[in-house]
Amino acid sequence: MPRVTLVEGINLALARALADDPDVVLIGEDIGVNGGVFRATAGLQQRFGALRVQDTPLAEGLIGGMAVGMASQGLKVVAEIQFMGFLYPALDQIANHMARMRNRTRGRLTCPVVMRMPHGGGIHAPEHHSESLEVLLAHHAGLRVLCPSSPARAYGLLLAAIRDPDPVMFLEPTRLYRLAKQDVLDDGRALPLDEAVVLREGDDVTLVTWGAMVHDTLRAADELMNEKISCEVIDLSSLSPIDHDTILESVGHTGRLVIVHEAARNAGLGAEIAATVAEKALYDLLAPVVRVTGYDTVMPYFAMERSYILSVARIVDAAKQTLQG
């Protein structure tokens, strides 16, 4: 069983999908000859050929349109958007065609597309390279939105996404691409879609998060445990649909909720989770829900990203705040 990084887990899943299903096709900027800007597709064109792993022009709208057309004719398309901030030109195709194909044709056509894209900051990049735009995608009915937090989950969720008959937006936390290695068995086994995962059980406060912030939240839970505060940590994984049942069950046990996400606070997914808990579990809460989020500003450049991305200390302070209620 190889120990791989998250980006290597993605490469394993793509290779497995290409080998197992001749209808799977990869498209994107620099994914073929160069193997992708983060090397997620390294070696795949050489192994499967230029028809299965296609380099496209630098045109995200074109990539989206190609994906819709190819998928409507029976192919299973995995399209890469080089950075999430480059998503906007493709959003027309995603929102108006991918997401609506099943409904528009009353089920006669589906749109089996996976749109892969790096998500979030932490690599000290210039503008448009460190965005967390999950709410733009989660708002559209007809799209699944996934965000893995480990190599094993990236492998299993990507295979599940490729095998799904409807469009899936697959957000890959840039900061985690090479952060750590994990044993990943390349057995072709997909993970369930639409399910959150309880990474750590606890009694005092529930911490809900996703993507790169999972690791910081687990570190915060370690620090809190040193102070005898027991945290239940939930990796949301599926950002649309949200597994509210797992969250509500946990809040029913702990009575307290902290939501952690890197994206800006205003209209973030944290607000949706907090609203659902208020609607369905208000009397279980022993303290107000607390959100720990990014700021309502443009992600600053280069080393200044550190001032934007959440610190472990902020998560620790938020958890303690709920215990004062």
N, C-alpha and C positions, 0 to 999 in steps of 0.2 A: 504494500500500500504506500504510494508516494506521499511525501510531505510537500505541499505546494502552497504558494501564496494565493491570494484571492484572484489575481489576474491570471495565474496559471490554472486555477480551477475553472475560470471562464473558458480558457483555451481548451482544456480537457473536454468540457461540455460541448463546445462548438464542434470539436473533432468527432466526438461520439455521435452527435446529431447528424453531421455530414456523412459519416460512415454508415449509420443505421438507416438513413432515409434519403433516397436519391432526389426527392423533391425539395430538400433543404438547400437554400442558396444564401450566400452572404454577400452584402453589398455595402459600400461605404468608401470614404475618402482615405486613401493610402493603406487600406486594410490588406491588400494583396501582396504586391512586391515588397513593401516596407513592413508589413505585419502589424500595422496600426501604430498610432502615436504612443500608446502605452504598451505595445507588443501583445495585445490580447489575441490577435489573429496570426501571430508569428508562425511561419511554416505551413499554414493551412493551404495557401494557394499552390505552393510547391507540391503538397501532398494530394490535393483534390482537383487542381486545375483551375484555369482562369475563368471558366464558365460557372463554376460553383462558388468561387471566391472572387468577386468582381470589384475592381477599382472604379470609382465613379469620379466625375468632375467635382470641383469644390462648389457644390450647389445643394444645400440641404432641401430646398423645395423640390428639386429633381429627385433626390433620394427618396423623399416621401412619396412622390408621384410614381416612381418606379416600383416602390414596394407595394402600393395599392394595386397597380396594374398587374404585376406578377402574381400577387397573392390571389387576386380575383380569378386568375386563370389556373389555379391549382398548385402553385408553388408555395412553399413555406419559407418566408423571407425573414432573414435576420439582418436588419439594417443598423449601421453604426452612425450615430451623430458624434462627431469628434469631441466636442465639449458641450455641456448642457446649455451654456449660454448661446450656442449656435442654433438652438432648437427652433427659434421663432419662424424662419422661412418655411420650415416643414410643418408648422402647426396648422396651417390651412388644410393640408392633406390629412393630417392626423385627426383633427376635430370634425371636419366636414365630410370625410370619406371613410377612413379606417373605422372610426368609432360608430359610423352610421350604416355601414354596408349591410349588416345582418337585418337591421330594421328596415332600411330602404327597400331591400329586395324581399322582404317578408320571409327571410330565412333561406331563400334560394341560393344566395351567395354569402360566404363568410370572408373574413379578411385575416388570415393567419400570419400576422406580422409581429415580430419582436423588434422594438426600437431600443437598441442599447445606447447608453450614454453615460459618461463620467458625471458624478454628482458631488457637489460640495467643494469646499476649499481645503487648504492645508498644504498645498504644494508651491505656494508663493508665486502664483501665475499672474499674468496681466488681466485686463478687463475681459469679461465674458467667459473666463476659463474656470470659475470657481462658484458657479451658480447652484442654488438649491430651489428649483422651480417646480417641485412636486405638485403644489396646489394647482398649477395651470393644467396639469394632466388629470389629477384626481377629480377635478370638477366635471369632466366630460363623461356622461353616461356612455357605456360601451367600451370603455378602456379599463383594463387592469393595470395597476401600477405596483411594481415590486421593487424592494431595495434590500439586498442581502447584506449581511454583516460579517460573514466569515467565508473562507474558501469552500467549505462543505455546503453551506447554504447557497452560495453562488452557483456551484455545480448543479445541485439538485433543483433549485428554483429556475435556473435557466433552461434546463431540460424540460421542466414542466411548462414553461412559457412557450417554448418552441413547439411543443405538442398540443398546445391549446388552439382551438379553431378560431379564436377571436384575438384582436390585437392586444399586446402586452407591452407596456413601457417598462424597461428594465434599467433601473438606476444603479450605477456602480460607484460606490464611495471611493473617490480618487485617493483619499488619504489612506485607505486600507489596501490598495492594490498590492503593495509589497511590505505591509507593516509586520505581518507574522505569517508563519506556516502552520498548516494543519494536515493531518492525515485525511486524504480523500481517496476513497475506493472508486475507481473508474469502472463502475458496473452498470452504468446507464439508468440507474434508479432515480426517478424524479421525486421531489418533495411535494407534499400537498400544497395547493394554492389556497389563498384567502385565509390562512391561519397564522395568528400570532404565536410566539413561542415564549414560555416562561423559562428564562435562563437561570433564575435563582429564586427560590421560595423565601418568603419573609413574612413577618407579622405586623410590622409597625407602619410601613409606608410603601405604596406601589410607585415604581418608577417606570414610565412608559417612554420608549425611544425607538430609534431606527437608524440604520446606516452607520456612519462613522461614529456617531455619538453613543452607540452601544458600548464601545470600549471605554469611553470616558465615564459613562454611567456605571459600569461595573467597577471601575476604579473608585468612584465615589461611594458605591455600596461597600467596598472593602474598608474605606476610611470610616464610614459610619458604623460598621460592625465593630471597629476598634473602640467606639464609644457606646457599644451595646445597643445600637439602633439597627434593627433587622429590616432589610429592604427586599421587597419582591421586585425583580427586574423583568420587564416584558420587552422583548424585541418584536416590534409590530410586524416587520417584514413585508406585509401586504398593506400598502397605503391606500389602495382602493380595489376592492372593498375593504373596509376596516373590520377586523374581528373584534367588535364591541363586546361580545359575550365573554371573551377571556378577560378583558379589562374590567368589566362589571363584576365578574366573579371575584377578581382579585381585590377590587375596591370594597366589595362586600365583606371581605376578610380583614383588610388592613384599616379601612376607614379613612385613608388619606391617599392623595394622588398628586404626583409631580410628573409633568409632561416635559420632555427634553427634545428639542429639535434645533438643528443648525439654521434652518430657514428663518427669514424675518418673522417677527411676531404677528404683525397685522394680517389677519385673515389666514393665518397658518393652519396646518392640520391640527395643531394643539388646541385651537379654539373649537374645532369640530368635535374632538374627543371630549373636551371639557363640557360642551353643550349637551352631548349625549349622556354623560354621567349625571349632569344636573337634572336632565329629564327623567332618567330611569333609576338613579341611585342616590338621589339627594339625601334621603334619610339615613343612608349608610355612611355619609361623610361626617367625620368628626372635626374637619377643618376645611377651609376653602381650598379648591384646587389651585395649584401653583404651576405656572409655565416658566420654563427656562429656555430662552430662545435666542436666535440671532437678533440683530438690530434692524430697525426699519430704515436702512440706508444701503447704498451700494457697497458691495464687498470691497474693502480697500486693497490696494495693490501690494504685491510682494510680501515683505516681512511684516507689513502692517496687518496682514490677515490674522496674526496672533491676537490682536486686540478685538477682533470680531468673533472668532470661534470661541465657543463656550469653554470655560475652564472647569476642572473638577471641583474647584472651590465653590463655584456658583451653584453647582448641583447639590453639593453638601449643604450649603446654606439654605437652599430651597427646601430640602427634606427636613431640616431642623425647624424651619419656619412652620411647616404643617404640624409639627409636634407641639408647638406653642399654642395651637388653637384648641 
